[in-house]
């Protein structure tokens, strides 16, 4: 009679255990009727091995005491393959050195189900380009630039970037657009904050973008990849009707065609609307699937083609999108720029607090600095400490 290490260590009396045998359900039907297994063990091990193999449900098996483990059907409901778990040793570890690697076997039913699904999905298309070609008489189909955003966000699969939200609010989240639609229902204030940014310009737009990103990371950090969060913001901006929608779409076209060594120049163009010209060819640009995959910007954003660089690439794309939204016509002279923190700066209205007043003054100061930088006259920017006279004349005095 074999004795396991755990039995000797715990001081179990094997003779008493042999006398405490109780009825154990031997079939699945008996187990389904609610019969409870006995706590004792029965000598039902394989012939010639001398082991004491309990017949217990897998959830009640005690590693090390109730071994070997039974066969567990991991996919009985879906027709997946069944896995045979091998015996464990006295410490509850798989006894690979004694019985070899656990074997796997695919049942005939599981194989038939797998082949059926493979046959069904073999004809599925990954995009709408084939349909475009069909309704155009078989001509080579191209993707309009306004639909590029759908291709770009498809590079951020939920299964990899937001797997904890694969099911959210009882909705299967299959893609980033579905995530956005569910976000709008679950956290409407987050979605509204992002769409309201499209109405702002200059420093107000940049500050609101920073606040919105802080809220998004506060809700989803550690559960959703940062590149996925950047993609959510870009997708919402590009797909929301606004005065900046066409400019955002054109920015995506220019980014995809921009080489790596010209990204600095590209961002500067997004900062300065007077240099961010768009040609008629870019405005009417269309791409085939093969052409799109060959573009340098597409490769930078692709997680598989750029596993270490795709996250910074999405961050840069969001920065360029923010600058595109924040574009405003700067003053054309240094005098006009300096007037932003001078005569044109509005007085403190009733109801505005002192912190709000200084926050507004800081935004005006940054706008003045940006305008002078564009005019290459940044040396004319006054030091912030010299604005005390302006504050004394613009702050509301209450007695």
C-alpha positions in Angstrom: 0.0 0.0 0.0 1.5 3.3 -1.1 1.7 6.3 1.3 1.9 9.8 0.0 4.2 12.4 1.6 1.3 14.6 2.7 -0.4 11.7 4.5 2.7 10.9 6.6 3.3 14.5 7.3 -0.2 15.1 8.5 -0.3 11.9 10.6 -3.3 10.4 8.8 -4.3 6.9 9.8 -4.5 4.9 6.6 -6.3 2.1 8.3 -9.1 4.4 9.5 -9.4 6.0 6.0 -10.0 2.6 4.4 -13.0 2.1 6.8 -14.5 5.6 6.0 -15.5 4.8 2.4 -18.8 6.3 1.4 -20.8 6.3 -1.7 -19.4 8.4 -4.5 -21.3 9.4 -7.6 -19.8 7.6 -10.5 -21.6 9.1 -13.4 -22.3 12.7 -14.5 -26.0 12.1 -14.1 -25.6 11.2 -10.4 -23.5 14.3 -9.9 -26.1 16.5 -11.6 -28.7 15.2 -9.1 -26.8 16.8 -6.2 -25.2 13.8 -4.7 -22.3 14.8 -2.5 -19.0 12.9 -2.8 -17.5 11.2 0.2 -14.6 12.6 2.1 -12.8 9.3 2.3 -10.8 7.7 -0.5 -11.3 4.5 -2.4 -8.7 2.2 -3.9 -9.8 2.8 -7.5 -6.4 3.6 -9.0 -5.3 1.9 -12.3 -4.3 -1.7 -12.0 -0.8 -2.4 -11.3 -0.1 1.2 -9.9 -1.4 0.7 -6.4 -2.5 4.4 -6.2 -5.6 5.6 -4.3 -7.4 7.6 -7.0 -10.5 9.4 -5.8 -13.5 10.0 -8.1 -14.2 13.6 -7.3 -15.4 16.6 -9.3 -12.4 18.7 -10.5 -13.4 21.7 -8.3 -13.2 19.5 -5.2 -9.9 17.8 -5.9 -7.2 18.5 -3.3 -3.8 18.6 -4.9 -1.4 16.1 -3.5 -4.1 14.2 -1.6 -6.7 13.4 -4.3 -4.5 12.6 -7.3 -4.4 11.8 -10.2 -6.8 14.6 -11.4 -9.7 13.6 -13.7 -10.2 14.6 -17.3 -11.4 18.1 -17.7 -13.5 19.2 -20.7 -12.4 22.8 -21.3 -14.8 23.4 -24.2 -17.7 21.0 -23.8 -20.2 23.8 -24.5 -18.4 25.2 -27.5 -17.1 22.0 -29.0 -13.4 22.8 -28.3 -10.8 20.2 -27.8 -10.6 18.3 -24.6 -7.5 18.2 -22.5 -6.3 15.2 -20.5 -4.5 16.3 -17.3 -1.8 13.8 -16.1 -1.3 12.6 -12.6 0.2 14.8 -9.9 2.8 13.8 -7.4 2.5 14.1 -3.6 3.2 17.8 -3.7 0.4 18.6 -6.2 2.7 19.1 -9.2 2.3 17.5 -12.6 4.4 14.4 -12.7 5.9 15.0 -16.1 9.0 13.0 -15.2 6.9 9.9 -14.6 4.1 10.1 -17.1 5.4 12.5 -19.8 3.9 15.7 -21.2 0.1 16.0 -20.9 -1.6 14.8 -24.0 -4.2 16.8 -26.0 -6.9 15.2 -28.1 -9.5 16.8 -30.4 -12.8 15.1 -30.6 -14.5 14.5 -33.9 -17.3 16.9 -32.9 -14.8 19.6 -32.0 -12.9 19.1 -35.3 -16.1 19.3 -37.3 -17.1 22.6 -35.5 -13.7 24.1 -36.1 -13.6 23.2 -39.8 -17.2 24.6 -40.2 -16.1 28.0 -38.6 -13.0 28.1 -40.7 -15.0 27.6 -43.9 -17.5 30.3 -42.9 -14.8 32.9 -42.1 -12.6 32.1 -45.1 -14.9 34.2 -47.3 -15.3 37.1 -44.9 -13.8 40.4 -46.0 -11.7 42.6 -43.7 -12.8 45.9 -45.3 -15.5 47.4 -47.5 -13.1 47.9 -50.5 -14.3 44.8 -52.3 -17.9 46.1 -52.1 -16.7 49.4 -53.4 -15.1 47.6 -56.3 -18.3 45.6 -57.0 -20.6 48.6 -57.3 -18.1 50.4 -59.5 -18.1 47.6 -62.1 -15.0 45.8 -61.0 -12.7 48.8 -61.1 -9.9 49.0 -58.6 -11.4 50.4 -55.4 -9.8 53.2 -53.5 -10.4 54.5 -50.0 -11.4 58.3 -49.7 -9.3 60.3 -47.3 -12.3 61.0 -45.1 -12.5 57.3 -44.2 -8.8 56.9 -43.3 -9.6 57.2 -39.6 -11.5 53.9 -39.7 -8.4 52.2 -41.0 -6.1 53.8 -38.5 -8.1 52.9 -35.4 -8.3 49.3 -36.7 -4.6 49.1 -35.8 -5.6 49.3 -32.2 -7.5 46.0 -31.5 -9.5 45.9 -28.3 -8.3 42.3 -27.6 -4.7 43.7 -27.3 -5.1 47.3 -26.1 -8.2 47.2 -24.0 -8.9 43.5 -23.2 -10.4 44.3 -19.8 -13.2 46.1 -21.6 -13.9 43.2 -24.1 -17.4 43.3 -22.6 -18.6 46.6 -21.2 -22.1 47.5 -20.1 -23.3 44.2 -21.5 -22.0 45.1 -24.9 -19.2 43.1 -26.7 -16.5 45.7 -27.5 -15.2 44.5 -30.8 -13.4 47.7 -32.0 -12.4 51.2 -31.0 -15.5 52.8 -32.5 -17.7 50.5 -30.5 -15.7 51.4 -27.4 -16.3 55.1 -28.1 -20.1 54.6 -28.5 -20.2 52.7 -25.2 -18.1 55.4 -23.6 -20.7 57.9 -24.6 -23.3 56.0 -22.8 -21.2 55.0 -19.7 -19.4 58.4 -19.2 -21.3 61.0 -21.2 -19.3 63.8 -19.5 -16.0 62.5 -20.8 -17.4 62.3 -24.4 -18.9 65.8 -24.1 -15.6 67.2 -22.8 -13.8 65.9 -25.9 -16.4 67.2 -28.4 -16.5 70.6 -26.7 -12.8 71.1 -27.3 -13.6 71.4 -31.0 -15.2 74.8 -30.2 -12.1 76.2 -28.5 -9.0 77.8 -30.0 -5.5 78.6 -28.8 -4.4 78.1 -25.3 -7.9 77.4 -24.2 -8.1 74.4 -26.6 -4.7 73.0 -25.4 -5.6 73.4 -21.7 -9.0 71.7 -22.2 -7.2 68.8 -24.1 -4.9 68.3 -21.2 -7.8 68.3 -18.7 -9.7 65.8 -20.9 -6.7 63.5 -21.1 -6.2 63.6 -17.4 -9.8 62.4 -16.9 -9.4 59.6 -19.5 -6.2 58.3 -17.9 -7.8 58.6 -14.5 -10.6 56.3 -15.6 -8.7 53.9 -17.8 -5.0 54.0 -16.9 -3.6 50.5 -16.3 -6.6 48.9 -18.0 -6.4 50.5 -21.5 -3.2 51.1 -23.5 -2.2 54.7 -23.7 -2.0 54.5 -27.5 -5.7 53.3 -27.4 -6.6 56.4 -25.4 -4.9 58.7 -27.9 -6.8 56.9 -30.7 -10.1 57.4 -28.9 -9.5 61.2 -28.8 -8.4 61.4 -32.4 -11.4 59.3 -33.6 -13.9 61.4 -31.7 -12.5 64.7 -33.1 -12.3 63.4 -36.7 -15.7 61.9 -36.8 -17.5 64.7 -35.0 -19.0 67.4 -37.3 -17.2 70.7 -36.7 -15.5 73.5 -38.5 -12.2 71.7 -38.0 -13.3 68.3 -39.4 -11.9 68.7 -42.9 -8.6 70.1 -41.6 -8.2 67.1 -39.2 -8.8 64.7 -42.1 -6.3 66.5 -44.3 -3.8 66.5 -41.4 -4.1 62.7 -41.3 -3.4 62.5 -45.0 -0.3 64.6 -44.7 0.9 62.7 -41.7 0.7 59.3 -43.4 2.8 60.6 -46.3 5.4 62.3 -44.1 8.8 60.7 -43.8 10.3 60.1 -40.4 13.0 62.9 -40.8 10.3 65.5 -41.7 8.1 65.0 -38.6 9.5 68.0 -36.9 8.6 70.2 -39.9 5.2 68.6 -40.1 4.4 69.5 -36.5 5.5 73.0 -37.0 3.1 73.3 -39.9 0.3 72.2 -37.6 1.3 74.8 -35.1 1.3 77.6 -37.7 -1.8 77.6 -40.0 -0.2 80.0 -42.4 2.4 77.4 -43.4 0.2 74.3 -43.3 -0.9 74.5 -46.9 -3.0 71.7 -48.5 -2.7 70.9 -52.2 -5.6 69.9 -54.3 -4.0 66.5 -54.7 -4.0 66.0 -51.0 -7.6 67.2 -50.6 -8.7 64.6 -53.2 -6.4 61.8 -52.2 -7.6 58.2 -52.3 -5.7 55.1 -51.5 -5.8 51.4 -52.2 -5.3 49.0 -49.4 -1.7 48.2 -50.7 -0.8 51.8 -51.0 -2.1 52.6 -47.5 0.0 49.8 -46.0 3.1 51.2 -47.7 2.8 54.7 -46.4 5.5 55.6 -43.8 2.9 57.0 -41.3 0.8 53.9 -41.5 3.9 51.8 -40.6 4.8 54.0 -37.7 1.3 53.6 -36.2 1.2 49.9 -36.7 1.9 48.0 -33.4 3.4 45.0 -35.2 5.5 46.9 -37.7 6.7 49.3 -35.0 6.3 47.6 -31.6 8.5 50.1 -29.8 7.6 53.2 -31.7 3.9 53.0 -32.3 2.9 54.5 -28.9 5.1 57.7 -29.4 3.7 57.9 -32.9 0.1 57.9 -31.7 1.1 60.5 -29.1 2.6 62.7 -31.8 -0.4 62.3 -34.0 -2.6 63.5 -31.1 -0.4 66.5 -30.6 -0.7 67.4 -34.3 -4.4 67.0 -34.1 -4.6 69.3 -31.0 -2.6 71.9 -32.8 -4.8 71.6 -35.8 -7.9 72.2 -33.7 -6.2 75.0 -31.7 -5.2 76.9 -34.9 -6.1 80.6 -34.8 -5.0 83.6 -36.8 -2.2 85.3 -34.9 -1.8 89.0 -34.9 0.1 90.2 -37.9 2.2 92.8 -36.0 4.1 92.9 -32.7 1.9 95.8 -31.6 -1.3 93.7 -32.1 0.3 90.8 -30.2 1.3 92.9 -27.3 -2.1 94.3 -27.1 -3.4 90.9 -26.0 -1.8 91.6 -22.6 -2.5 95.3 -22.8 -5.4 97.4 -23.8 -7.3 94.5 -25.4 -7.2 92.4 -22.2 -10.7 92.6 -20.7 -11.4 93.7 -17.2 -12.4 91.3 -14.4 -16.2 90.8 -14.8 -18.6 90.4 -11.9 -18.6 86.9 -10.6 -15.0 86.1 -11.8 -12.7 85.0 -8.9 -9.1 86.2 -8.6 -7.7 82.7 -9.6 -9.9 82.7 -12.7 -8.7 86.2 -13.6 -5.1 85.1 -13.4 -5.7 81.9 -15.3 -7.2 84.1 -18.1 -4.3 86.4 -17.9 -1.9 83.5 -18.2 -3.7 82.2 -21.4 -3.4 85.7 -22.9 0.3 85.8 -22.1 0.9 82.5 -23.8 -1.1 83.7 -26.8 1.1 86.8 -27.0 4.2 84.7 -26.7 3.1 82.4 -29.5 2.2 85.3 -31.8 5.6 87.0 -31.2 7.4 83.7 -31.8 5.6 83.4 -35.2 6.6 86.9 -36.1 10.2 86.2 -34.9 10.0 89.0 -32.4 10.0 87.0 -29.2 12.6 89.4 -27.7 9.7 91.9 -27.3 7.8 89.8 -24.9 7.7 91.5 -21.5 8.6 89.6 -18.3 5.5 88.3 -16.4 6.5 90.4 -13.3 6.0 93.6 -15.4 2.2 92.8 -15.6 1.5 94.1 -12.1 0.4 97.5 -13.5 -2.0 95.7 -15.9 -3.4 93.6 -13.0 -4.0 96.7 -10.9 -6.0 98.4 -13.7 -8.0 95.3 -14.8 -8.9 93.7 -11.4 -12.3 94.6 -10.1 -12.1 96.7 -6.9 -14.8 96.1 -4.3 -15.2 98.1 -1.1 
